[in-house]
């Protein structure tokens, strides 16, 4: 180990991490060349490919490595939240109808294809421009760009380093929700812990929000698969001793490292454009349903934040400013006030941090902190974190029972393309996000602003 391993957890979270051997992965990451500070694990930690999910590693951008295992397969999977000027009393008797309307309007599910099919040339431009491409082509609002990480476009994208197969997998998946843990939720603000910050977001109790969780779809998955093979050879080429072959990596400034970084940035830009288009379908759908414009409905973006990403950032470490390649796998930025990386509107309070939970409980909005900048390179948890594998969840519960029970017991309307897929995402398959957020809040990695209760859930 070149640095210590640090886990942010309570006793129950730590016990589960020990039981599934996830702590070994945290230790293994601490052996990577160029890692600084510590190998970090957020409180939503669970077993992943190479890195644990919930793993964070800051690696020197000049002398260190980059690893696809530290980013993951669903590159730039992320969360976007829209506010509305609707309140719960406005829609409580209409939720099923609204969800039906959204289900018809939003493409979703395994291998789903969208309403946008583009050529290779247009795709290359999209991969370089991100959400800006979506706006230029009539999908989404330009004013939203300010409230997306990197203003909706990660620099350094190099489409020539994306394989033909990855291109093909992305051609017809723009503006699609996908499957697995991806979702679209109608939620209401249930509890507020920081009234000033909630007011800055324009939210109050009972107000309706819409959360979108999706990523780079097949394109990002293929890029990861392609470069895991490349990095296996690169690790041997550069005499990097691996304690786990799933940590295959290359020096960031090597040809292999630069090619992966350029391709990964393409996947990030695809993912952000994807969520931009999904928000566009939501606005159009609700305009049709309520017969009012999206502007009148107050459908404004609060923030869009990514996880499963590696970014070159400047951090103060041991009293000096250093450029680091921060890998956040199942972790998200949590930048404090006055950071150059966050929107002007949030300079005084810090970056919004969106933490989705499972469909039967709740989600949270938090704020980034100065302490996070000092202790975790501006990182925090990204969600609840799994307790059961997808296979075990399917053996334990039936999707139809989950759907029926959530409606009968809580009035939550769930619509899904696959009952088998719904079983994989059962609430019992996840930690209670309240416990995860409690650890993040009291560790100072991010501070609670408000809690959101699901009313309607759309799954692939």
N, C-alpha and C positions, 0 to 999 in steps of 0.2 A: 504494500500500500504506500502510495506517495503522499497521501493526505488522510485525515481521519474520515470516518463515516458518521454522519449525523442524521438521526431520524426524529422527525417531529411527530409525536404520537402520544396517545394515552395508553393505559395498561391493556385495554381490550384490543386496540389497533395493533399494538406491538405483539401481543400474543398471536394474533392471526398472521402477521408478517413472519413470525418465527415458524409457525406451523407449516406455511407453504414455501419455506426456504427463501423468501424474498430478501431477507437480510444478507444472504450470500451475494445477491446481485448488487446490493448497495456497496458491499466490500469490494467486489470485483471491479466496479466502476472506478474506485479509488486507485486502481493500478494504471489507469490510462496515462500515456505520456502527455505532459503539459497541464494536467489538472491542477487547479489552485483552490485554496480554501478548504474545501471538504467535498466528499461525495454526499449529496443531500437527498433525503427522501421526505416527501410531503405526507400529510396524514391520510391521504387517500391511497396510500401505497398498496400495490398488489403485484403479483408476478407478471413479468412481461418478457419480451424478446430481448435478451442482452441486458439492457437497462431495465430496472423495475418501472412499472407505470407509477407515476408520481416521483420519478427520479429527475434530479437536476445536477448538471455538472458544468462548471465554468472552466473552460480550457483556454490556455494562452493562445491568442490568435496568431502569434508569430511562430511559436515553437511547438505548439500542440497539434492534436489530431481532431478529425471530425468523424463521427460514427453514425451510420444509418440506424443502428440499434438504439441510439440516444435520441432519435426523433420519432421513429415508429413508422408503421405502414400507412396509417391514415394521416398523412402529412397535413398540418394546419387544420385538423379537425378543430372546430371552434364554436363559439356561442355568440349570438347576436340577440339583443333585446330591444323591442320597440315598445314605446308607451302609447296609450290612447287617451282620449278624453271621455271614454266610457267608464261607467262604474258598474259594480256587480248587479245592482238592482235593474240596470238597463238591459242586461242580457241573461239573467238567471233562468228565465223560462225559454230562452232561445238557443241555449248552448248546443244542443244536439243538432239543430238546423244549421247553425254557424259552422260547426265542425264538418257536417256533411258538405257544405258549400266549399270549405277549404280543402276537404279530401278530394273533391272533384277538380279543384284548381291547381293543386300542388302535386307534381309527379313524385313518386316515392317507391321504395321497395328495392329488393335485390335486382341489380342489373337494369334498373329503371332508366328509361330514356325520357328526355325532356322535350320542351316545345321549341328549343333552339338547336339547330344542327348547323355546324360551321365547317368550313374548309380548313385544310392544313395551314394555309397562309394566314387566315383569320385567327386560327387557334394560336399560332406563333405570336401574333400581336397580343392576344388575350393573355398569354403566359408572361409577357413582358409588362403589360399594363395593369393587370389585376382588375379591381373594381372600376378603374377609370375606363376600361374597355366597355364594361357593362353600361356605364352612364352614357358614354359616347354613342352607344347603339340603342339607347332608349329604355334601358332596364335599370330602374332605381333612380334615386335623387342625388344630384351632385353635392348638396349640402351634407349628405350622409358621410361623405369621404373623410371629413374632419374627425368623425367619431369612430374610425376604424384604425386599428394598429397600422403604423407606417402610412397613414392616410390612404389605405387601400391598395398599396403596391409595395411589395418587398423589392428593394434594389438587388441587382446582381443576377437576375434571371437570364438564363442562357438556353433558349429552346433547342439549339443544335445539340445539346447534351441530353435531350429527352428521346428515348427510343421510339421507333415507329409504332411498336405495340402499345406503348403508353399513350401516344397521340390517338391511336384508334380507339382506345378505351375511353378517352375523354370527349370525342367528337359530339356525342349526343347525350352527355350526362350533365351538361351545364344547366343549372336551375332545377336540380333534383335533390330530394331529401335523402335517398339511400335507405339503408336498413340498419340492423344492429341497434346500437344505443342512440342513433340519430332520431330526432323528433322535432315536432312543432307543437308548442303548447299555448293554449290560452290560460292565463293565470290572473289571480287577483292579489293585490298587495294585502297581506294578512297582518303583519306586525312591522312596526318601525322602531329601530333602535337609535338611529341618528337622524333627528328631525331636520337639522340644517342640511345634511348631505342629501336626504330624500327630497327636500325642497329644491336643491340644486338640480336634481334629476327631473323635477316636475312631477313627483309621485306622492300620493297620500293614501291612507287606508281605504280599501274597497276599490281602488282604481284598477283597470284592466291593462295587463301587459301581454305581449306576445313574444315568446322565446323560440329561437331557431337554433338547432344544434346539427351541424353537418360539416363535411370536410371536402377533401379533394377527390373523393370517389375512386373509380378504378384507375384514373391517371396517377394519382399519388401512390396508390398501392403498388402499381407496376414500377414506378420510379424506385421505390424502396426495394422491391424484389430485384430489379436490375442491378442496383448498386451494392446490395449485400454480396452478390457474386463478385463484383469488381473489387470490393474492399477485402474480400478473402485473399485474393491474389496480392493486393497492395500491402496487406499486413506482412506477408512473407517477404515481399520485395524490399520493404524498408526495415526489415529485421525487428518488427514490433512483436514482442512476446505477449501473447494473449493468454489470460487465465481462463477465458471462455471464448470459443470461436464466434459466438454471437455478438461479441464486442468488436468484430472486424472493423478496421478503421484505416485511415491514411493521414499523413500530415496534411493539415489544412491547405498549405501552399503547394502541395504536390499536384501534378496534373490530375490524378484521380480525385483528390480532395476538392480541387476547384471544379471539376466536372460535376461531382455530386452536389456541391453547394449551388451551382448554377441550375441544376435540374430540380433540386429541392425548392429553390426560390420560385421556379415555374409552378410547382405544385401548390405552394403557398398562394400565389396569385390566382390560380384556378379556384382554390377553395374560397378565397375572399370574394371573387366574382360570383361564385356559385351561391353564397349566402346573400349577396347583393340581389341576384336574380330571384331567389326564393322570397326575399322581402318584397320584391316587386309583385310577385304573384299574390302574396298575402294582401298587399294594398289593393290590387285590382279586384280580388275576390270580395273583400270587405266593402269596397266601393259599390259593387254590384248588389251585395246583400242589403246594406243599409241605405243605398241610393243617396249617398253623400260622398263628397270627394275625400280622399285620404287626408288631405290637409285639414278639412273640417272635422274629421274623426281624430285628428291629433296624432296620426301614426308617424311619429318621429323616432329616429334612432337614438337610443341612449349610449350604446357602445357595442363594438364587435371586437372580441378578443380571441386569439388563437392559442391552442396548445399543440403539442407534437411538432416542435420546430427547433431549429438552431439558428441563433442570430448573433451577428457581430455587434457588440455593445461596449460602451466605455463605462467602466466601473472603478470606483476607488477601492483599492485593495492594499492593505498594509501601508496606508497613507499616500499611495501613489495612484495616479490614474493609469489604467491599463486597458487595452483592447482585448476583449475576451470573446470566445465563441461559446455562448451559453446554450447548452442543450436543455430543453424542457420537454420531457416526455410525460404526458399526462400531468403537466404542470403548466401554469400560466403566469404571465407577467403580473407583478403587483407593485408598480412603481409609485413612489411617494410624491407628495406635493412638489411643485417647481421643477419637475423633471422635463428635460427637453423632448422626451419621447411621448408625452401625453398632450391631449388637446388643451387649448387655451382655456376653455370653459371649466376645466377641472384642475387648473394649476394650483388653486388654493386648497383643494381638498384631497387630491390624489386621484390616481387612475381607478375607474370603476372595475371591479373584479366580479365576474359573473360565475357563480357556482351552481350548476344544475344538480338536482337530486334525482331520485327515482320518481316514477309517475304516480306513486301512491302517497307521497309525503309532501315535499316542498323543495324550493330552490331559494338561493340567496343572492343578494348583491352586497358586496363588500367594497372596501377602499384599500388601495395600496398604501404602504407606510414607509417612513424613513427607516424603521427598524428592519423591514424586509430588504431594503437596499444594503444595509450593513451586514445582515446575517444570512441571506439566501440569494444574493445577487438579483434582488427584485423579483422573487418568485414565490408563488403560493400554490395551494392545491387547485385542481381543476374540476372536481366533482365528488361524488360519494365514494367511488372505488368499489370494485366487485368483492363479494364474499363467496359467491359460488361461481364455478365455471359455467359456461353456456350449456355444456352437455349435462352437468348436474342439475342445473335449473330446469331444463326440459324434462328430466326424469322425476323432478320433485312436484311440479305443478303443470296445469294445462292452461294454455293461453285463453281459451274461452272462459274458464272459471275466473281468471284474473280480470278479464274485461267485465264479466257480469258482477263480480264481487265489488269492484271499484265503483260501479254505478249504484249498486244496491246499498252499499255501506257509506259511500261518501258523495255520491252524485257526480262522480268524475266520468265524463264521456270519453271512452277510448275507441279509436278507430285504427285498425291495423290491416295491412295487406296479408299478413301471415300470422296465424295463431301459434305456429311453432316458434316463429321469431319473437312473438309477444311473450311466450313462456321464458325465453332466454333473458328477457328484460324485466322479469318479475321483481317487485319490490324486495322480496326476501333475498334476491341475488346480490343486493347491494348493502353496503354499510348505511346506517342512518346518517344522512348528510349533516344533520344537526350536530352529531358528535365530531365529524371531520371539521366542520366550521368552528366548533368550540375550540378545538386545538389550535387551528390557524389564528383565531381571534386572540386567544390568551397567550400564544407565542409571539404575537405582534406581527405576524407575516401579512395579515390583512385584517381590517376591522369591520364588524358587522354594521350594515346600514338598514337592511330590511329583508323580510322573508316573504316569499311568494307561494301561493297555494294553487296547485293545478286544478283547472275546471274542465278542460278538454285536451285530449292528447291525440296527436296524429303520428302513427308509427309506420315504418316501411314493412 
